[in-house]
């Protein structure tokens, strides 16, 4: 019943910007924590940005100051604004919605490819 539909991935040049969107249905995001992860080929999945249920944000050191996670309650959508992109940002980005402490309420989008060229 719960679905997360991602969009906004694609190709960008070094220094460019992209905005990823994750539209949720079946749940109300206001009552969940949210996060964006990424995984590059041959590397482990990395937590990029987090928007906690309490309203705090956390960022990986590698993206801090360049990426911003946000939520639009009216649209029930999570965003990841990515600025000053670097080639090392190239990865598959996935949206995650969760209820802290629950092994059941943990949902993922299918991922969207972001490629940053030099």
Secondary structure, DSSP 4 states (H G I P E B T S, - for coil): --EEEEE--EEEETT--EEEEEEEESS-GGGSEEEEEEE-TTS--EEEEEE-TTS-EEE-TTTTTTEEEEEETTTTEEEEEE-S--GGG-EEEEEEEE-TT-SSSEEE---EEEEEE-
